[in-house]
Amino acid sequence: MQQAAEYCGVGASTYRRWVDAGLMPEVLQSTRRYDRLAIDAAWNKMSGIEASGGGSEYDQWKAAG
């Protein structure tokens, strides 16, 4: 989680709160890795930048999980 938090420019505890609130993606299942594109999509959603079409990429990723 530390690397995902650093990528976002926040501490691990802040990133964990964002995950718990559904704002940022969780670790990929069966790994210790995070999907950078899913994090980028979550940032876009938080900032109001949405992908056109069937929801944001993060929403599609989250729904598939």
Beta strands, then each sheet from edge to edge (+ up, - down):
end
